[in-house]
């Protein structure tokens, strides 16, 4: 490198980091207790900052270090391992013993460390060698060792609002020579999706292309990236919202979450599987076509692939969302499951067993069985469960959709069966 060459400036997102808590945008619910804690002079606890990308986790950790005067040491769990952790701990011990100064050890993406690696922090958090601040985009309840989590205070950061992003962009423009319209800044806020880093990177990219306009923003951004994942919180939160929208008979809400999943790259077959579960769990016999349609959607998705498969997924979603709802079949199974477990030792009643040999006939297999097709309307008197499980009704159809007709038929058959009992004397 030429000794007289000027180093390249750091990215705009780095240059725009707040230098005081007062400059920090948003996160009032986090800043309020933190400010009280810092003002109290109490020993600083270890912390976990949980929030989406670009919500200010690193900036907040740096501000805490500056406010407390603690040495700030940062590394990423993506590129570091136990060796780097041990070196960082040794540096913290040395600084504490020679300078009397504590250390904030900031671990970005702490969820990337496995349980054993996280355990390495425990004794040093306990004895005060370090104040650990971990940053994560994933739910710490699942991703952080429970022993370590119990020693940390968790702060939940949210994505920034559009107004907060706009304020940040206006601040950045004041420090640059670029010019940009409010429409252009609004376009950046829309593309950024609450991520301050993305917003500033996009502003810097567009500024390098000339005047900042909505058109230059679209050229720089190309396509908005929707935050999603395949096996973590966003994945499960989004599909939960999708299912609950269909359960609430809200086709527009369901289509919105379907689009969020598909446009973020979710596996369409995963969505189709959830639709099949929903068809039985939440619609059942209120509209027996639901499961057939859900399975047909699965086949269409497999046959067509994306992007055309969105048509089948949208059709299935709107059908399921607008269909009458009933969870009676699932509730009935769970009730039957209780009795099945409780009476598991009771044998199958003899009248329900097949007598396939002479000995079995001599032992009474099949005796007393009534062939339903030989009876009026296929109604028989005897029961079909062990004595310990008889008498309890599991399936209670609702009055919604086709289940109303099923309910009526079941009531008529129950009355006929009660009338048959004295006459037949069935078991």
Protein Blocks (a to p, Z undefined) as FASTA:
>chain_A
ZZklccddddfklmmpcfbfklpggjklmmmmmmmmmmnopacddddddddehiopmmmm
mmmmmmnopacddddfklgcfklmmmmmmmmmmmmmmnopacddddehkllpcfklmmmm
mmmmmnomaccddddfbdfklmgcfklmmmpccdddddddfklmmmmmmmmmmmmcbdcd
fklmmmmmmmnnopaklmmmmmmmmmmnoccdfklmmmmnopacddddfkbmklmmmmmm
mmmmmmnopaklmmmmmmmmmmnopafklmmmmmmmmmmmmnmmmlmmlmmmmmmmmmmm
mmnopaklmmmmmmmmmmmmmpccdfklmmmmmmmmmmmmmmmmpccdfklpccfbfklm
mnopoihpacfklpghhiafbdcbdfklgoiafbdcdfehjllmmmmmmmmmmmmmmmmm
mmnopZZ
